Amino acid sequence: MKTYRVELRPKARKQLRDLDTASRARVLGAIELLRTDPVPPNARRLKGRSDYRIRVGDYRLIYKFNAGKLIILVIAIGHRRDVYRKSE
């Protein structure tokens, strides 16, 4: 089984730190799952972009991955109402 390396952009790292403790734990759990499956069943590709998103309660994790290099880059983490604007 392939294991991916997960990297967070500085903005995503700050967004993760700003979450409340319970939400941060759920998001970190989702990130951990990405290490073994870059496109889990609840992931969706964003229209018109090469990015994917995962729902974690009211929060969304926006990311892209490079299967050749086994890297997942988390672009943004935030509330569903505004995370898509933050990730552009």
PDB file of N, CA, C and O in Angstrom:
ATOM      1  N   MET A   1       0.838  -1.176   0.000  1.00  0.00           N
ATOM      2  CA  MET A   1       0.000   0.000   0.000  1.00  0.00           C
ATOM      3  C   MET A   1       0.889   1.248   0.000  1.00  0.00           C
ATOM      4  O   MET A   1       1.843   1.341   0.772  1.00  0.00           O
ATOM      5  N   LYS A   2       0.569   2.188  -0.860  1.00  0.00           N
ATOM      6  CA  LYS A   2       1.341   3.421  -0.951  1.00  0.00           C
ATOM      7  C   LYS A   2       0.962   4.363   0.182  1.00  0.00           C
ATOM      8  O   LYS A   2      -0.201   4.445   0.579  1.00  0.00           O
ATOM      9  N   THR A   3       1.953   5.065   0.692  1.00  0.00           N
ATOM     10  CA  THR A   3       1.716   6.077   1.717  1.00  0.00           C
ATOM     11  C   THR A   3       2.129   7.429   1.157  1.00  0.00           C
ATOM     12  O   THR A   3       3.254   7.605   0.689  1.00  0.00           O
ATOM     13  N   TYR A   4       1.216   8.368   1.210  1.00  0.00           N
ATOM     14  CA  TYR A   4       1.461   9.711   0.699  1.00  0.00           C
ATOM     15  C   TYR A   4       2.007  10.603   1.808  1.00  0.00           C
ATOM     16  O   TYR A   4       1.681  10.432   2.983  1.00  0.00           O
ATOM     17  N   ARG A   5       2.840  11.553   1.410  1.00  0.00           N
ATOM     18  CA  ARG A   5       3.315  12.577   2.343  1.00  0.00           C
ATOM     19  C   ARG A   5       2.353  13.757   2.246  1.00  0.00           C
ATOM     20  O   ARG A   5       2.052  14.221   1.146  1.00  0.00           O
ATOM     21  N   VAL A   6       1.877  14.239   3.369  1.00  0.00           N
ATOM     22  CA  VAL A   6       0.932  15.357   3.389  1.00  0.00           C
ATOM     23  C   VAL A   6       1.678  16.629   3.772  1.00  0.00           C
ATOM     24  O   VAL A   6       2.368  16.677   4.790  1.00  0.00           O
ATOM     25  N   GLU A   7       1.530  17.657   2.942  1.00  0.00           N
ATOM     26  CA  GLU A   7       2.117  18.966   3.217  1.00  0.00           C
ATOM     27  C   GLU A   7       0.991  19.980   3.301  1.00  0.00           C
ATOM     28  O   GLU A   7       0.014  19.890   2.557  1.00  0.00           O
ATOM     29  N   LEU A   8       1.121  20.935   4.195  1.00  0.00           N
ATOM     30  CA  LEU A   8       0.130  22.003   4.336  1.00  0.00           C
ATOM     31  C   LEU A   8       0.763  23.321   3.924  1.00  0.00           C
ATOM     32  O   LEU A   8       1.869  23.652   4.352  1.00  0.00           O
ATOM     33  N   ARG A   9       0.056  24.067   3.093  1.00  0.00           N
ATOM     34  CA  ARG A   9       0.516  25.418   2.786  1.00  0.00           C
ATOM     35  C   ARG A   9       0.486  26.216   4.083  1.00  0.00           C
ATOM     36  O   ARG A   9      -0.294  25.897   4.980  1.00  0.00           O
ATOM     37  N   PRO A  10       1.319  27.244   4.201  1.00  0.00           N
ATOM     38  CA  PRO A  10       1.322  28.053   5.429  1.00  0.00           C
ATOM     39  C   PRO A  10      -0.070  28.577   5.796  1.00  0.00           C
ATOM     40  O   PRO A  10      -0.434  28.610   6.972  1.00  0.00           O
ATOM     41  N   LYS A  11      -0.842  28.983   4.790  1.00  0.00           N
ATOM     42  CA  LYS A  11      -2.195  29.482   5.052  1.00  0.00           C
ATOM     43  C   LYS A  11      -3.070  28.376   5.645  1.00  0.00           C
ATOM     44  O   LYS A  11      -3.835  28.625   6.578  1.00  0.00           O
ATOM     45  N   ALA A  12      -2.963  27.163   5.112  1.00  0.00           N
ATOM     46  CA  ALA A  12      -3.750  26.037   5.623  1.00  0.00           C
ATOM     47  C   ALA A  12      -3.313  25.674   7.038  1.00  0.00           C
ATOM     48  O   ALA A  12      -4.142  25.317   7.875  1.00  0.00           O
ATOM     49  N   ARG A  13      -2.023  25.765   7.303  1.00  0.00           N
ATOM     50  CA  ARG A  13      -1.511  25.478   8.648  1.00  0.00           C
ATOM     51  C   ARG A  13      -2.109  26.463   9.663  1.00  0.00           C
ATOM     52  O   ARG A  13      -2.493  26.070  10.764  1.00  0.00           O
ATOM     53  N   LYS A  14      -2.184  27.745   9.283  1.00  0.00           N
ATOM     54  CA  LYS A  14      -2.771  28.764  10.157  1.00  0.00           C
ATOM     55  C   LYS A  14      -4.267  28.507  10.345  1.00  0.00           C
ATOM     56  O   LYS A  14      -4.789  28.622  11.454  1.00  0.00           O
ATOM     57  N   GLN A  15      -4.950  28.157   9.255  1.00  0.00           N
ATOM     58  CA  GLN A  15      -6.381  27.880   9.346  1.00  0.00           C
ATOM     59  C   GLN A  15      -6.639  26.693  10.271  1.00  0.00           C
ATOM     60  O   GLN A  15      -7.615  26.691  11.020  1.00  0.00           O
ATOM     61  N   LEU A  16      -5.774  25.695  10.223  1.00  0.00           N
ATOM     62  CA  LEU A  16      -5.912  24.534  11.102  1.00  0.00           C
ATOM     63  C   LEU A  16      -5.716  24.945  12.561  1.00  0.00           C
ATOM     64  O   LEU A  16      -6.480  24.527  13.431  1.00  0.00           O
ATOM     65  N   ARG A  17      -4.703  25.756  12.829  1.00  0.00           N
ATOM     66  CA  ARG A  17      -4.454  26.227  14.199  1.00  0.00           C
ATOM     67  C   ARG A  17      -5.628  27.033  14.744  1.00  0.00           C
ATOM     68  O   ARG A  17      -5.903  26.997  15.943  1.00  0.00           O
ATOM     69  N   ASP A  18      -6.322  27.763  13.866  1.00  0.00           N
ATOM     70  CA  ASP A  18      -7.420  28.631  14.292  1.00  0.00           C
ATOM     71  C   ASP A  18      -8.720  27.880  14.606  1.00  0.00           C
ATOM     72  O   ASP A  18      -9.643  28.465  15.172  1.00  0.00           O
ATOM     73  N   LEU A  19      -8.803  26.603  14.249  1.00  0.00           N
ATOM     74  CA  LEU A  19     -10.017  25.824  14.524  1.00  0.00           C
ATOM     75  C   LEU A  19     -10.129  25.500  16.007  1.00  0.00           C
ATOM     76  O   LEU A  19      -9.129  25.453  16.724  1.00  0.00           O
ATOM     77  N   ASP A  20     -11.371  25.275  16.458  1.00  0.00           N
ATOM     78  CA  ASP A  20     -11.550  24.828  17.836  1.00  0.00           C
ATOM     79  C   ASP A  20     -10.998  23.406  17.966  1.00  0.00           C
ATOM     80  O   ASP A  20     -10.801  22.719  16.964  1.00  0.00           O
ATOM     81  N   THR A  21     -10.754  22.979  19.177  1.00  0.00           N
ATOM     82  CA  THR A  21     -10.074  21.708  19.437  1.00  0.00           C
ATOM     83  C   THR A  21     -10.779  20.513  18.804  1.00  0.00           C
ATOM     84  O   THR A  21     -10.124  19.666  18.197  1.00  0.00           O
ATOM     85  N   ALA A  22     -12.096  20.429  18.933  1.00  0.00           N
ATOM     86  CA  ALA A  22     -12.837  19.282  18.395  1.00  0.00           C
ATOM     87  C   ALA A  22     -12.774  19.256  16.870  1.00  0.00           C
ATOM     88  O   ALA A  22     -12.558  18.199  16.277  1.00  0.00           O
ATOM     89  N   SER A  23     -12.960  20.404  16.235  1.00  0.00           N
ATOM     90  CA  SER A  23     -12.909  20.468  14.769  1.00  0.00           C
ATOM     91  C   SER A  23     -11.507  20.156  14.270  1.00  0.00           C
ATOM     92  O   SER A  23     -11.343  19.464  13.265  1.00  0.00           O
ATOM     93  N   ARG A  24     -10.498  20.663  14.968  1.00  0.00           N
ATOM     94  CA  ARG A  24      -9.112  20.399  14.577  1.00  0.00           C
ATOM     95  C   ARG A  24      -8.830  18.898  14.619  1.00  0.00           C
ATOM     96  O   ARG A  24      -8.175  18.365  13.723  1.00  0.00           O
ATOM     97  N   ALA A  25      -9.317  18.220  15.647  1.00  0.00           N
ATOM     98  CA  ALA A  25      -9.103  16.777  15.770  1.00  0.00           C
ATOM     99  C   ALA A  25      -9.762  16.029  14.614  1.00  0.00           C
ATOM    100  O   ALA A  25      -9.174  15.097  14.066  1.00  0.00           O
ATOM    101  N   ARG A  26     -10.981  16.431  14.239  1.00  0.00           N
ATOM    102  CA  ARG A  26     -11.666  15.772  13.115  1.00  0.00           C
ATOM    103  C   ARG A  26     -10.925  16.019  11.803  1.00  0.00           C
ATOM    104  O   ARG A  26     -10.781  15.103  10.993  1.00  0.00           O
ATOM    105  N   VAL A  27     -10.454  17.246  11.587  1.00  0.00           N
ATOM    106  CA  VAL A  27      -9.724  17.567  10.356  1.00  0.00           C
ATOM    107  C   VAL A  27      -8.408  16.791  10.314  1.00  0.00           C
ATOM    108  O   VAL A  27      -8.036  16.265   9.265  1.00  0.00           O
ATOM    109  N   LEU A  28      -7.708  16.716  11.431  1.00  0.00           N
ATOM    110  CA  LEU A  28      -6.460  15.944  11.466  1.00  0.00           C
ATOM    111  C   LEU A  28      -6.715  14.469  11.174  1.00  0.00           C
ATOM    112  O   LEU A  28      -5.889  13.812  10.541  1.00  0.00           O
ATOM    113  N   GLY A  29      -7.849  13.945  11.628  1.00  0.00           N
ATOM    114  CA  GLY A  29      -8.214  12.567  11.302  1.00  0.00           C
ATOM    115  C   GLY A  29      -8.422  12.379   9.812  1.00  0.00           C
ATOM    116  O   GLY A  29      -8.012  11.365   9.247  1.00  0.00           O
ATOM    117  N   ALA A  30      -9.061  13.358   9.168  1.00  0.00           N
ATOM    118  CA  ALA A  30      -9.273  13.290   7.715  1.00  0.00           C
ATOM    119  C   ALA A  30      -7.941  13.368   6.978  1.00  0.00           C
ATOM    120  O   ALA A  30      -7.735  12.663   5.990  1.00  0.00           O
ATOM    121  N   ILE A  31      -7.042  14.218   7.452  1.00  0.00           N
ATOM    122  CA  ILE A  31      -5.717  14.332   6.829  1.00  0.00           C
ATOM    123  C   ILE A  31      -4.970  13.014   6.958  1.00  0.00           C
ATOM    124  O   ILE A  31      -4.299  12.582   6.021  1.00  0.00           O
ATOM    125  N   GLU A  32      -5.084  12.382   8.105  1.00  0.00           N
ATOM    126  CA  GLU A  32      -4.409  11.099   8.318  1.00  0.00           C
ATOM    127  C   GLU A  32      -4.933  10.037   7.342  1.00  0.00           C
ATOM    128  O   GLU A  32      -4.156   9.222   6.845  1.00  0.00           O
ATOM    129  N   LEU A  33      -6.233  10.040   7.066  1.00  0.00           N
ATOM    130  CA  LEU A  33      -6.798   9.085   6.109  1.00  0.00           C
ATOM    131  C   LEU A  33      -6.271   9.320   4.698  1.00  0.00           C
ATOM    132  O   LEU A  33      -6.138   8.376   3.919  1.00  0.00           O
ATOM    133  N   LEU A  34      -5.971  10.578   4.364  1.00  0.00           N
ATOM    134  CA  LEU A  34      -5.450  10.887   3.030  1.00  0.00           C
ATOM    135  C   LEU A  34      -4.091  10.242   2.784  1.00  0.00           C
ATOM    136  O   LEU A  34      -3.718  10.008   1.634  1.00  0.00           O
ATOM    137  N   ARG A  35      -3.356   9.954   3.835  1.00  0.00           N
ATOM    138  CA  ARG A  35      -2.023   9.357   3.674  1.00  0.00           C
ATOM    139  C   ARG A  35      -2.087   8.029   2.926  1.00  0.00           C
ATOM    140  O   ARG A  35      -1.157   7.685   2.197  1.00  0.00           O
ATOM    141  N   THR A  36      -3.172   7.283   3.098  1.00  0.00           N
ATOM    142  CA  THR A  36      -3.278   5.982   2.440  1.00  0.00           C
ATOM    143  C   THR A  36      -4.244   5.983   1.264  1.00  0.00           C
ATOM    144  O   THR A  36      -4.167   5.108   0.402  1.00  0.00           O
ATOM    145  N   ASP A  37      -5.152   6.951   1.216  1.00  0.00           N
ATOM    146  CA  ASP A  37      -6.118   7.026   0.120  1.00  0.00           C
ATOM    147  C   ASP A  37      -6.324   8.491  -0.265  1.00  0.00           C
ATOM    148  O   ASP A  37      -7.064   9.203   0.414  1.00  0.00           O
ATOM    149  N   PRO A  38      -5.685   8.954  -1.341  1.00  0.00           N
ATOM    150  CA  PRO A  38      -5.775  10.369  -1.704  1.00  0.00           C
ATOM    151  C   PRO A  38      -7.156  10.799  -2.199  1.00  0.00           C
ATOM    152  O   PRO A  38      -7.455  11.993  -2.231  1.00  0.00           O
ATOM    153  N   VAL A  39      -7.991   9.848  -2.581  1.00  0.00           N
ATOM    154  CA  VAL A  39      -9.350  10.182  -3.018  1.00  0.00           C
ATOM    155  C   VAL A  39     -10.322   9.233  -2.307  1.00  0.00           C
ATOM    156  O   VAL A  39     -10.841   8.298  -2.917  1.00  0.00           O
ATOM    157  N   PRO A  40     -10.564   9.480  -1.013  1.00  0.00           N
ATOM    158  CA  PRO A  40     -11.499   8.621  -0.285  1.00  0.00           C
ATOM    159  C   PRO A  40     -12.916   8.780  -0.828  1.00  0.00           C
ATOM    160  O   PRO A  40     -13.179   9.713  -1.587  1.00  0.00           O
ATOM    161  N   PRO A  41     -13.833   7.891  -0.455  1.00  0.00           N
ATOM    162  CA  PRO A  41     -15.197   7.940  -1.001  1.00  0.00           C
ATOM    163  C   PRO A  41     -15.923   9.268  -0.811  1.00  0.00           C
ATOM    164  O   PRO A  41     -16.771   9.618  -1.631  1.00  0.00           O
ATOM    165  N   ASN A  42     -15.614  10.014   0.244  1.00  0.00           N
ATOM    166  CA  ASN A  42     -16.310  11.281   0.462  1.00  0.00           C
ATOM    167  C   ASN A  42     -15.614  12.476  -0.193  1.00  0.00           C
ATOM    168  O   ASN A  42     -16.048  13.612   0.002  1.00  0.00           O
ATOM    169  N   ALA A  43     -14.561  12.251  -0.953  1.00  0.00           N
ATOM    170  CA  ALA A  43     -13.854  13.339  -1.647  1.00  0.00           C
ATOM    171  C   ALA A  43     -14.547  13.642  -2.973  1.00  0.00           C
ATOM    172  O   ALA A  43     -15.061  12.744  -3.639  1.00  0.00           O
ATOM    173  N   ARG A  44     -14.553  14.901  -3.338  1.00  0.00           N
ATOM    174  CA  ARG A  44     -15.131  15.331  -4.614  1.00  0.00           C
ATOM    175  C   ARG A  44     -14.150  16.252  -5.310  1.00  0.00           C
ATOM    176  O   ARG A  44     -13.490  17.074  -4.674  1.00  0.00           O
ATOM    177  N   ARG A  45     -14.060  16.108  -6.621  1.00  0.00           N
ATOM    178  CA  ARG A  45     -13.216  17.019  -7.393  1.00  0.00           C
ATOM    179  C   ARG A  45     -13.984  18.314  -7.613  1.00  0.00           C
ATOM    180  O   ARG A  45     -15.174  18.284  -7.928  1.00  0.00           O
ATOM    181  N   LEU A  46     -13.318  19.445  -7.449  1.00  0.00           N
ATOM    182  CA  LEU A  46     -13.963  20.739  -7.625  1.00  0.00           C
ATOM    183  C   LEU A  46     -14.093  21.049  -9.107  1.00  0.00           C
ATOM    184  O   LEU A  46     -13.153  20.842  -9.875  1.00  0.00           O
ATOM    185  N   LYS A  47     -15.240  21.535  -9.504  1.00  0.00           N
ATOM    186  CA  LYS A  47     -15.500  21.826 -10.910  1.00  0.00           C
ATOM    187  C   LYS A  47     -14.565  22.912 -11.419  1.00  0.00           C
ATOM    188  O   LYS A  47     -14.384  23.944 -10.772  1.00  0.00           O
ATOM    189  N   GLY A  48     -13.976  22.673 -12.579  1.00  0.00           N
ATOM    190  CA  GLY A  48     -13.109  23.653 -13.212  1.00  0.00           C
ATOM    191  C   GLY A  48     -11.736  23.784 -12.573  1.00  0.00           C
ATOM    192  O   GLY A  48     -10.971  24.682 -12.925  1.00  0.00           O
ATOM    193  N   ARG A  49     -11.416  22.898 -11.637  1.00  0.00           N
ATOM    194  CA  ARG A  49     -10.130  22.961 -10.938  1.00  0.00           C
ATOM    195  C   ARG A  49      -9.563  21.552 -10.800  1.00  0.00           C
ATOM    196  O   ARG A  49     -10.280  20.565 -10.964  1.00  0.00           O
ATOM    197  N   SER A  50      -8.291  21.472 -10.502  1.00  0.00           N
ATOM    198  CA  SER A  50      -7.674  20.164 -10.281  1.00  0.00           C
ATOM    199  C   SER A  50      -7.675  19.795  -8.799  1.00  0.00           C
ATOM    200  O   SER A  50      -7.078  18.794  -8.402  1.00  0.00           O
ATOM    201  N   ASP A  51      -8.348  20.610  -7.983  1.00  0.00           N
ATOM    202  CA  ASP A  51      -8.384  20.397  -6.540  1.00  0.00           C
ATOM    203  C   ASP A  51      -9.524  19.458  -6.149  1.00  0.00           C
ATOM    204  O   ASP A  51     -10.493  19.274  -6.885  1.00  0.00           O
ATOM    205  N   TYR A  52      -9.370  18.881  -4.975  1.00  0.00           N
ATOM    206  CA  TYR A  52     -10.398  18.036  -4.382  1.00  0.00           C
ATOM    207  C   TYR A  52     -10.823  18.642  -3.056  1.00  0.00           C
ATOM    208  O   TYR A  52     -10.125  19.485  -2.493  1.00  0.00           O
ATOM    209  N   ARG A  53     -11.979  18.203  -2.562  1.00  0.00           N
ATOM    210  CA  ARG A  53     -12.425  18.646  -1.253  1.00  0.00           C
ATOM    211  C   ARG A  53     -12.970  17.459  -0.481  1.00  0.00           C
ATOM    212  O   ARG A  53     -13.516  16.509  -1.043  1.00  0.00           O
ATOM    213  N   ILE A  54     -12.799  17.551   0.821  1.00  0.00           N
ATOM    214  CA  ILE A  54     -13.357  16.564   1.735  1.00  0.00           C
ATOM    215  C   ILE A  54     -14.214  17.319   2.741  1.00  0.00           C
ATOM    216  O   ILE A  54     -13.809  18.363   3.251  1.00  0.00           O
ATOM    217  N   ARG A  55     -15.390  16.790   3.020  1.00  0.00           N
ATOM    218  CA  ARG A  55     -16.266  17.366   4.045  1.00  0.00           C
ATOM    219  C   ARG A  55     -15.887  16.792   5.403  1.00  0.00           C
ATOM    220  O   ARG A  55     -15.723  15.583   5.561  1.00  0.00           O
ATOM    221  N   VAL A  56     -15.755  17.678   6.370  1.00  0.00           N
ATOM    222  CA  VAL A  56     -15.506  17.275   7.754  1.00  0.00           C
ATOM    223  C   VAL A  56     -16.467  18.099   8.599  1.00  0.00           C
ATOM    224  O   VAL A  56     -16.103  19.164   9.098  1.00  0.00           O
ATOM    225  N   GLY A  57     -17.692  17.608   8.759  1.00  0.00           N
ATOM    226  CA  GLY A  57     -18.727  18.386   9.433  1.00  0.00           C
ATOM    227  C   GLY A  57     -19.040  19.632   8.620  1.00  0.00           C
ATOM    228  O   GLY A  57     -19.317  19.537   7.424  1.00  0.00           O
ATOM    229  N   ASP A  58     -19.000  20.800   9.253  1.00  0.00           N
ATOM    230  CA  ASP A  58     -19.241  22.061   8.552  1.00  0.00           C
ATOM    231  C   ASP A  58     -17.980  22.603   7.890  1.00  0.00           C
ATOM    232  O   ASP A  58     -18.014  23.661   7.260  1.00  0.00           O
ATOM    233  N   TYR A  59     -16.881  21.894   8.025  1.00  0.00           N
ATOM    234  CA  TYR A  59     -15.609  22.361   7.476  1.00  0.00           C
ATOM    235  C   TYR A  59     -15.246  21.592   6.217  1.00  0.00           C
ATOM    236  O   TYR A  59     -15.692  20.466   6.000  1.00  0.00           O
ATOM    237  N   ARG A  60     -14.429  22.228   5.398  1.00  0.00           N
ATOM    238  CA  ARG A  60     -13.961  21.613   4.161  1.00  0.00           C
ATOM    239  C   ARG A  60     -12.442  21.676   4.117  1.00  0.00           C
ATOM    240  O   ARG A  60     -11.824  22.642   4.565  1.00  0.00           O
ATOM    241  N   LEU A  61     -11.869  20.631   3.572  1.00  0.00           N
ATOM    242  CA  LEU A  61     -10.435  20.528   3.376  1.00  0.00           C
ATOM    243  C   LEU A  61     -10.215  20.536   1.867  1.00  0.00           C
ATOM    244  O   LEU A  61     -10.677  19.626   1.178  1.00  0.00           O
ATOM    245  N   ILE A  62      -9.528  21.533   1.343  1.00  0.00           N
ATOM    246  CA  ILE A  62      -9.256  21.640  -0.089  1.00  0.00           C
ATOM    247  C   ILE A  62      -7.814  21.201  -0.319  1.00  0.00           C
ATOM    248  O   ILE A  62      -6.899  21.690   0.344  1.00  0.00           O
ATOM    249  N   TYR A  63      -7.612  20.279  -1.257  1.00  0.00           N
ATOM    250  CA  TYR A  63      -6.264  19.757  -1.470  1.00  0.00           C
ATOM    251  C   TYR A  63      -6.083  19.314  -2.912  1.00  0.00           C
ATOM    252  O   TYR A  63      -7.046  19.173  -3.665  1.00  0.00           O
ATOM    253  N   LYS A  64      -4.831  19.101  -3.275  1.00  0.00           N
ATOM    254  CA  LYS A  64      -4.495  18.471  -4.550  1.00  0.00           C
ATOM    255  C   LYS A  64      -3.435  17.425  -4.266  1.00  0.00           C
ATOM    256  O   LYS A  64      -2.762  17.475  -3.236  1.00  0.00           O
ATOM    257  N   PHE A  65      -3.288  16.481  -5.178  1.00  0.00           N
ATOM    258  CA  PHE A  65      -2.280  15.453  -4.948  1.00  0.00           C
ATOM    259  C   PHE A  65      -1.544  15.116  -6.231  1.00  0.00           C
ATOM    260  O   PHE A  65      -2.058  15.279  -7.337  1.00  0.00           O
ATOM    261  N   ASN A  66      -0.319  14.639  -6.042  1.00  0.00           N
ATOM    262  CA  ASN A  66       0.540  14.211  -7.130  1.00  0.00           C
ATOM    263  C   ASN A  66       0.819  12.734  -6.904  1.00  0.00           C
ATOM    264  O   ASN A  66       1.618  12.368  -6.042  1.00  0.00           O
ATOM    265  N   ALA A  67       0.157  11.888  -7.684  1.00  0.00           N
ATOM    266  CA  ALA A  67       0.288  10.441  -7.499  1.00  0.00           C
ATOM    267  C   ALA A  67       1.697   9.958  -7.832  1.00  0.00           C
ATOM    268  O   ALA A  67       2.184   9.000  -7.233  1.00  0.00           O
ATOM    269  N   GLY A  68       2.350  10.617  -8.784  1.00  0.00           N
ATOM    270  CA  GLY A  68       3.701  10.213  -9.160  1.00  0.00           C
ATOM    271  C   GLY A  68       4.719  10.438  -8.056  1.00  0.00           C
ATOM    272  O   GLY A  68       5.627   9.628  -7.868  1.00  0.00           O
ATOM    273  N   LYS A  69       4.569  11.536  -7.328  1.00  0.00           N
ATOM    274  CA  LYS A  69       5.510  11.874  -6.252  1.00  0.00           C
ATOM    275  C   LYS A  69       4.986  11.492  -4.873  1.00  0.00           C
ATOM    276  O   LYS A  69       5.681  11.673  -3.873  1.00  0.00           O
ATOM    277  N   LEU A  70       3.762  10.962  -4.812  1.00  0.00           N
ATOM    278  CA  LEU A  70       3.133  10.554  -3.554  1.00  0.00           C
ATOM    279  C   LEU A  70       3.067  11.714  -2.554  1.00  0.00           C
ATOM    280  O   LEU A  70       3.419  11.564  -1.383  1.00  0.00           O
ATOM    281  N   ILE A  71       2.607  12.875  -3.042  1.00  0.00           N
ATOM    282  CA  ILE A  71       2.478  14.066  -2.199  1.00  0.00           C
ATOM    283  C   ILE A  71       1.045  14.579  -2.253  1.00  0.00           C
ATOM    284  O   ILE A  71       0.438  14.646  -3.322  1.00  0.00           O
ATOM    285  N   ILE A  72       0.518  14.937  -1.101  1.00  0.00           N
ATOM    286  CA  ILE A  72      -0.777  15.611  -1.002  1.00  0.00           C
ATOM    287  C   ILE A  72      -0.507  16.995  -0.439  1.00  0.00           C
ATOM    288  O   ILE A  72       0.142  17.132   0.598  1.00  0.00           O
ATOM    289  N   LEU A  73      -1.005  18.027  -1.123  1.00  0.00           N
ATOM    290  CA  LEU A  73      -0.820  19.408  -0.691  1.00  0.00           C
ATOM    291  C   LEU A  73      -2.163  19.964  -0.243  1.00  0.00           C
ATOM    292  O   LEU A  73      -3.074  20.128  -1.055  1.00  0.00           O
ATOM    293  N   VAL A  74      -2.286  20.255   1.044  1.00  0.00           N
ATOM    294  CA  VAL A  74      -3.509  20.852   1.580  1.00  0.00           C
ATOM    295  C   VAL A  74      -3.428  22.352   1.332  1.00  0.00           C
ATOM    296  O   VAL A  74      -2.505  23.023   1.794  1.00  0.00           O
ATOM    297  N   ILE A  75      -4.411  22.868   0.595  1.00  0.00           N
ATOM    298  CA  ILE A  75      -4.417  24.265   0.179  1.00  0.00           C
ATOM    299  C   ILE A  75      -5.155  25.140   1.176  1.00  0.00           C
ATOM    300  O   ILE A  75      -4.685  26.225   1.519  1.00  0.00           O
ATOM    301  N   ALA A  76      -6.308  24.678   1.645  1.00  0.00           N
ATOM    302  CA  ALA A  76      -7.119  25.491   2.556  1.00  0.00           C
ATOM    303  C   ALA A  76      -7.973  24.595   3.437  1.00  0.00           C
ATOM    304  O   ALA A  76      -8.356  23.490   3.053  1.00  0.00           O
ATOM    305  N   ILE A  77      -8.260  25.103   4.628  1.00  0.00           N
ATOM    306  CA  ILE A  77      -9.144  24.442   5.580  1.00  0.00           C
ATOM    307  C   ILE A  77     -10.045  25.533   6.135  1.00  0.00           C
ATOM    308  O   ILE A  77      -9.563  26.554   6.626  1.00  0.00           O
ATOM    309  N   GLY A  78     -11.352  25.317   6.058  1.00  0.00           N
ATOM    310  CA  GLY A  78     -12.221  26.355   6.595  1.00  0.00           C
ATOM    311  C   GLY A  78     -13.681  25.965   6.570  1.00  0.00           C
ATOM    312  O   GLY A  78     -14.052  24.882   6.117  1.00  0.00           O
ATOM    313  N   HIS A  79     -14.499  26.874   7.066  1.00  0.00           N
ATOM    314  CA  HIS A  79     -15.938  26.669   7.109  1.00  0.00           C
ATOM    315  C   HIS A  79     -16.483  26.605   5.686  1.00  0.00           C
ATOM    316  O   HIS A  79     -15.969  27.274   4.790  1.00  0.00           O
ATOM    317  N   ARG A  80     -17.496  25.823   5.487  1.00  0.00           N
ATOM    318  CA  ARG A  80     -18.036  25.592   4.143  1.00  0.00           C
ATOM    319  C   ARG A  80     -18.520  26.859   3.466  1.00  0.00           C
ATOM    320  O   ARG A  80     -18.524  26.925   2.237  1.00  0.00           O
ATOM    321  N   ARG A  81     -18.930  27.873   4.227  1.00  0.00           N
ATOM    322  CA  ARG A  81     -19.483  29.075   3.603  1.00  0.00           C
ATOM    323  C   ARG A  81     -18.421  29.924   2.910  1.00  0.00           C
ATOM    324  O   ARG A  81     -18.748  30.700   2.012  1.00  0.00           O
ATOM    325  N   ASP A  82     -17.128  29.792   3.319  1.00  0.00           N
ATOM    326  CA  ASP A  82     -16.137  30.674   2.701  1.00  0.00           C
ATOM    327  C   ASP A  82     -14.815  30.020   2.326  1.00  0.00           C
ATOM    328  O   ASP A  82     -13.912  30.717   1.864  1.00  0.00           O
ATOM    329  N   VAL A  83     -14.666  28.732   2.502  1.00  0.00           N
ATOM    330  CA  VAL A  83     -13.380  28.096   2.218  1.00  0.00           C
ATOM    331  C   VAL A  83     -13.040  28.103   0.728  1.00  0.00           C
ATOM    332  O   VAL A  83     -11.862  28.141   0.371  1.00  0.00           O
ATOM    333  N   TYR A  84     -14.033  28.068  -0.136  1.00  0.00           N
ATOM    334  CA  TYR A  84     -13.749  28.015  -1.568  1.00  0.00           C
ATOM    335  C   TYR A  84     -13.147  29.327  -2.053  1.00  0.00           C
ATOM    336  O   TYR A  84     -12.284  29.324  -2.931  1.00  0.00           O
ATOM    337  N   ARG A  85     -13.591  30.447  -1.494  1.00  0.00           N
ATOM    338  CA  ARG A  85     -12.997  31.742  -1.840  1.00  0.00           C
ATOM    339  C   ARG A  85     -11.577  31.847  -1.306  1.00  0.00           C
ATOM    340  O   ARG A  85     -10.714  32.445  -1.948  1.00  0.00           O
ATOM    341  N   LYS A  86     -11.331  31.271  -0.138  1.00  0.00           N
ATOM    342  CA  LYS A  86     -10.006  31.332   0.477  1.00  0.00           C
ATOM    343  C   LYS A  86      -8.988  30.470  -0.258  1.00  0.00           C
ATOM    344  O   LYS A  86      -7.784  30.708  -0.153  1.00  0.00           O
ATOM    345  N   SER A  87      -9.455  29.477  -0.995  1.00  0.00           N
ATOM    346  CA  SER A  87      -8.530  28.534  -1.622  1.00  0.00           C
ATOM    347  C   SER A  87      -8.096  28.944  -3.017  1.00  0.00           C
ATOM    348  O   SER A  87      -7.238  28.288  -3.607  1.00  0.00           O
ATOM    349  N   GLU A  88      -8.659  30.002  -3.554  1.00  0.00           N
ATOM    350  CA  GLU A  88      -8.313  30.396  -4.925  1.00  0.00           C
ATOM    351  C   GLU A  88      -6.996  31.124  -4.983  1.00  0.00           C
ATOM    352  O   GLU A  88      -6.560  31.524  -6.062  1.00  0.00           O
TER     353      GLU A  88
END
